[in-house]
Amino acid sequence: MDEFTVRTTEQLPQLLKAFRKTAKLTQSDVALRLGVTQQTVSAMERNAESVSAERLMKLMSILGAELVLRLRPTSSSDVSTDTHAVDSW
């Protein structure tokens, strides 16, 4: 199984397009399954940061991809900063 670490929204468009092509789907195929236009799928592939989490999850399901969240390994000096950030939520 291939894994890809995504740390910025700028990385998503290339991956979404690659997943779609790996699944042998056209933008029109994806659009039909998502219930949107082909132009919307094209826009999602170009500008992924504007896609809602719900739509992104549906798109990933169609493409056979999944979202995996994990904590990054941190050094002991990073732990106190990261914990403070979480506490402020």
C-alpha positions as CSV (number, residue, x, y, z in Angstrom):
1,M,0.0,0.0,0.0
2,D,1.4,3.4,-1.0
3,E,1.3,6.2,1.6
4,F,1.7,9.9,1.0
5,T,2.3,12.5,3.7
6,V,0.4,15.7,3.0
7,R,1.4,18.7,5.1
8,T,-0.1,21.5,3.0
9,T,-3.2,22.0,0.8
10,E,-0.9,22.8,-2.1
11,Q,0.0,19.1,-2.2
12,L,-3.5,17.8,-2.5
13,P,-4.3,18.7,-6.2
14,Q,-1.5,16.5,-7.6
15,L,-2.4,13.6,-5.4
16,L,-6.2,13.8,-6.1
17,K,-5.5,13.8,-9.8
18,A,-3.1,10.9,-9.5
19,F,-5.6,8.9,-7.4
20,R,-8.3,9.6,-10.0
21,K,-6.0,8.4,-12.9
22,T,-4.9,5.3,-10.9
23,A,-8.6,4.5,-10.4
24,K,-9.0,4.9,-14.2
25,L,-11.7,7.5,-13.8
26,T,-12.3,10.6,-15.8
27,Q,-13.3,13.9,-14.2
28,S,-16.8,13.2,-15.7
29,D,-16.9,9.8,-14.0
30,V,-16.1,11.3,-10.7
31,A,-18.5,14.2,-11.2
32,L,-21.4,11.8,-11.9
33,R,-20.6,9.9,-8.7
34,L,-20.3,13.0,-6.6
35,G,-23.4,14.6,-8.1
36,V,-21.5,17.7,-9.4
37,T,-20.4,18.9,-12.8
38,Q,-17.1,18.0,-14.5
39,Q,-16.0,21.6,-14.1
40,T,-16.5,21.3,-10.3
41,V,-14.2,18.3,-10.2
42,S,-11.7,20.1,-12.3
43,A,-11.8,23.1,-9.9
44,M,-11.4,20.7,-6.9
45,E,-8.3,19.2,-8.5
46,R,-6.8,22.7,-9.1
47,N,-7.8,24.3,-5.9
48,A,-8.2,21.6,-3.2
49,E,-7.9,24.0,-0.3
50,S,-11.4,25.3,-1.0
51,V,-13.0,21.9,-0.9
52,S,-15.2,21.2,2.1
53,A,-14.1,18.3,4.4
54,E,-17.3,16.5,3.6
55,R,-16.8,16.7,-0.1
56,L,-13.1,15.8,0.2
57,M,-14.1,12.6,2.1
58,K,-16.7,11.7,-0.5
59,L,-14.1,12.3,-3.3
60,M,-11.5,10.2,-1.5
61,S,-14.0,7.3,-1.1
62,I,-14.8,7.4,-4.8
63,L,-11.0,7.4,-5.6
64,G,-10.4,4.5,-3.3
65,A,-8.3,6.6,-0.9
66,E,-8.5,7.1,2.8
67,L,-7.5,9.8,5.3
68,V,-5.2,8.6,8.0
69,L,-4.3,11.0,10.9
70,R,-1.4,10.4,13.1
71,L,0.8,12.5,15.4
72,R,4.1,13.4,14.0
73,P,7.1,12.2,16.0
74,T,8.4,15.1,18.1
75,S,11.5,15.8,20.1
76,S,11.2,16.5,23.8
77,S,11.5,20.2,23.1
78,D,8.5,20.2,20.8
79,V,6.1,18.4,23.2
80,S,5.5,21.3,25.5
81,T,4.7,23.6,22.5
82,D,2.4,21.1,20.9
83,T,0.6,20.3,24.1
84,H,-0.1,24.0,24.7
85,A,-1.5,24.4,21.2
86,V,-3.9,21.5,21.8
87,D,-4.9,22.8,25.2
88,S,-5.9,26.1,23.6
89,W,-8.6,24.5,21.4
